[in-house]
Amino acid sequence: MRALLLVALVALTTACDDQKLATPSVPTTPQTNRDGGTTGEDGGWGDPTTTRREGVLRIGHLNVRRYFDATCDSGKCEPGGFEEVVTQADFDSRTAQLAQGLARLEADVITLAEVENQASLDALRSKLEEAGFVYPVAYLAETAAAGSVDVGVLSRGTLGTVKTYRKETPLTREDGTKTQFTRELPEFHLTFGSNSVIVFAAHFRSKADDDPSRRLAEAKAAHDIIVAAGTANTGAVVLLGGDLNDVPGSDTIDALEKDGALVRVAKDLPEASQGTYSFGGTKQAIDHIFTTASRASAYVPKSATVVRDGTQGLAGSDHAAIYADFNLP
């Protein structure tokens, strides 16, 4: 049943002009998973309140690229405007395309960037569920700006508290001036069976009309917030997934890695395998997954993987996805 539904997803998918979508590499029978994960007799992923694979959590991240619905909210929806309003049919096709791509990650938790609103995220969750990929948690941390693109999470397990920091945490630039997180920085407290997991979703300031001092301020504040969450929740696995718009060795990533309190997990891969975004013909690692140093040993070595369609991004995005596996206590 699940295989038939996945075929339907593929048929509904419409690719961007410069991308050719690959058929998802997903299980085609109830008992066959490429990573040994659980698949129920109904073709689903088993008990959605826990991880697919006992004792292993997979987190993925994708910037889906301006996932707008069919309603103009900003008043700037003319051709070339920021808010790309589409027909309902185009929105449905885009949703199917994204669901196809996200299914390939086979992740327990997925952090997402550039989703317009909760209704769009709910549509994406529903499309995944049609194919047997059940995510009980779908939460978008909206900034409430018209036509904004926000961060959120799709997750198995159970959602407890959600903390936000954009309004609550003013940021200070190097020159002493004040700013704030470009998008919300949500902190999701999740439970998978008996295991506690805290997930942060981030999307730092873009390099379009660049403001590197703001991006650096975001990184410094995020570092302190995530480290504090790990200190206050010693029994939890603490993770960050996000489009941080900067590469290893930049001031932004260095600020997150300062003092070794946070660990970027893909650093154990060859540099050529880390890139998630192409700029000037070069693949750059700007989408990242971090964990706290106290839980770095839970990372499954070299499990960090970048997923794309051909040589471009994933599922119509200009970004590839990234995922990594972590052993649970």
N, C-alpha and C positions, 0 to 999 in steps of 0.2 A: 504493500500500500504506500509506504513511504517513498519507495523508488518512483512510483507513478506520479506522486505529487511533486517530486523533485523535477521530473521531466516536464511537468506543467509549468513549474517556475522558469525553467530554461526557455520554454517556448514563449513565455510572456515577456522575456527580457529583451530590451532594446539597447544596443551598444552605442557609445559615442562614436563619432566618425573616425577618430584616430585609435580606436581600441577594438579588439576582437575578444569577446568573452569566451573563456574556456568553460567546458562543462565542469561543474563542481566535483572535486574529488571527495565524494562522501560515500558512506556505506550504502550498498545496494541490496543487502539482505539483512534481516533482523540481527543476525549474530556476527556480522562482519564489520569491524572498525579498523582503520589503518593504525590507530594508536591503542587499541585494546579497550576502548571505552564501552560503556554499557549501552545496549540497544534493546528495548523491550519487544515483546512479541507483536505489539501493534505498530512496530516500525519507529517508535519514539525513542527518547533517550532515557527511559526509566524514570525513577523518582525525581521530579524536578526540584525537590527541596534539598538535594545534595548534589555532589559533583558526579559527572558521568563516570569517571574512573575513581574507584575507591582510593582515597588517600592522595589524590592528585588534583590540583586546581589548574586550569588553563585560563589565562587572561589574554584577551586580544584588544587591539585598538585600531580604529579606522577613522580618519577624517573623510566623511562621505561626500564632501564638496557641495555646499549650498543646496541642501535638500529642502526645497520650498514646496508648499502646497499650491492649490489652484486659486487662492484668494490673495488679492493685493492688500497688504496691511500698511506698507510704508508710504504709498503714494509715489514711489520711485520705481515703477514696474515697466516703464517704456523700454523698447529695445536698447540694450546696452546698460540699463539700470542695474542696480545691485540686486534687487529682489527679482529673481527670475520666475515670474508667475507662469505656470503651465496649465494646460487643460487637465481636466480630471483624468482623462484617458492617459495622458503623458505621465501624470503623477502616479497612477496605478502601475504603469510600465516601469517607471523609475523605482518604485517600491519593490517590485518583483526582482529587478536587476540587483538592488542592494541586498535583498534577502538571499538571492543566489550566492552572492559573494560572501556574505557573512556566514552562510552555512558551511562554507569551505574551511572556516577557522575551527569549527568544532569546539568552540570555547564555552567555558562555564560563565565567564563574565566578559562583556565587551564594553569598553568605553568608546564613546562616539563624539565626534566634533562636527559642527556645522549642520545641526538639525534645527529647523525653524521653530517647531512648537510640539507640545505634548501629543496633539492629535496625529502629527506626522510620525512620531515615535511609536504611538499605539498602532498605526497602520502597518508599520514595519514589523512590529512584534506579531501582529495577527497573520501577516504573510508568512513569517517564519513558522508560526504554529501550524499553519495549514500543511506544511511539509514535515511536521513532526518534531520541529526544533522549538521546544517550549521554554520560554523565559518568563517566569512569574513576575519578575521585577522589570519595570520599564519606567524610568524616572528621568525627566529632562529638567535640568537646573536653568530655568529661563531667567534672563535679565529683565524681561518685561518690555524691552524696546520693540517697536513695531518692525516686523521683518528682520528680526535678529537671527543669527545663527549661533546656537548654543551647544553646550556639552551635556551629555547624559550617560546613562548606563542601561544595558540590557543584561539581566543576570538570572541564573538559576538561584536556588536557595531562598532565603527569607530576608526581607529588608527590615531593619530596625530603625535607628535614628539616621537623619540626614542633617549634616551641618553645612553651612555656607559661609563664605569669607569675603565676598566682593564688597559688600557694604560695611561689614563688620571690621574689616582690616585695611585701614588706609596704608598705602605704600609710600616709601620715601626713595626718591632717586638719589644718585650719587651727588648731585648738586644741591640737595636738601629740599627740592620742591616735591609736592605731594602728587600722587596719582592713585590708581586703583587697578585691580585685576581687569584685564580686557573683557574676559567672560567670567562667569561664575567659577569658583573653585569648590565643587561639592565634595563632601566627605561622606561616603556611604558605608554604613555599618551593616554587614551582611553575615548571615549564619548559614553554613552548609553542614547539615547534620549537627555534630557537636563542635564544629570548628568555626571560629570567629575570623572574619576577613574584613579589613577596612580598605576601601578602594577610593582613590582620588581620581577625578577626571579633569584634565587641563587642556587649555588651548591658549597659549601665550600670544602676545602681540605679533601680528604678521610683519614681514619685511616689505610688504607693499606700503609705500609712503612710510618708510621705516622709522621706528622709534626705539632704538636699541636700549636706551636707558630705562624705558618702561619695561621691556622684556627682562632686563637684568633685575629690576626691582621685583618683578613677579617671581623670578626664580629664587631670589633670596628669601622672600616671604614664604613661598611654597616649601622651601627647604625646612624652615623653622617650624611650620605648621605640621608637616608630615613627620618630622623627627619627634615633635611633641606628642603626636597621636601614637607613635610607636612606644614612647616612654610611658604614656598613660594607659596603654592597653598591651601589656607585655605578653599576653596569651594570644594575641591576634597576629595574623600575617598582614602586613601593611604594604599596599601597592599603589603606584601611580602609573596611569596610562594617559598619554596625551600627545598632541601636536604642539611641540614646544618651539617650533620655528627656528631652531638653531642646531648646529652640529657639534659633535664631540670636539673639545678643544676651544670652543667659543666661551666668552665670558658667561653666557647663560648656563651652559651645561657645567662649566667649572664651578659656578655658584651652587648648583645642586649637589655636586660631588665633593665640595669642600669638606674637609675634616673626615671624610670617609664615612659619614653617618648614613648616606644614601648610596646605593649601588645601582648603576645602569647595567641591566643584565645582558644586553646584546654585545657588550664589549668583549665577550669571549669568542665572537665570530670574526672571520676575516672582514676587513674594512669594506671590501667590495660586496659583501653579503648583507650589510647593514642598511643600505640606502632605501628610503621610502618615498623619495620625491626627486624628480628630475628637473634640474635647472641648468640651462646652457649645455644640455647633452650629458651632464654629469649627475649620477645618482647621489643624493645627499641623505644622511640619516638625520631627519628632523622630527620623526615620530618615535617616541621612546617609552620604555617600561622601566620603572625603578622599584626597588624595594629597600627596606631599612637594612643596615649592616647586621643588626641582630638576627635578621631572618634570611640573610643572603645565602646561608647554607641550604635553605629550603629550595632554592632555584635549582632546577634540573640542568646540569651543565650542557651548553650548546643546544638547548631546546628552543631558544629564541629563533624565530623564523619569520621572514618577510614573505608575504603572499601577494602576488600581483597577477594580472592577466597579460601574458606575453611580456613585453618590455615596459609597459606603462603602469598605471595605477590599477586598483581593483574595483570592479563593478561600476564603471563609469566615473569614478573619482580620479583626480589627478594624483592622489596619494595611494601607495600600497598600504596594506595592513601589516601589523606585526603582532605576534603572539609569543607567549612563553609559559612554561609549565613550572609549577611549584609543588613540592611535597608538603602535605599537611601533617600536623603532629599526630 
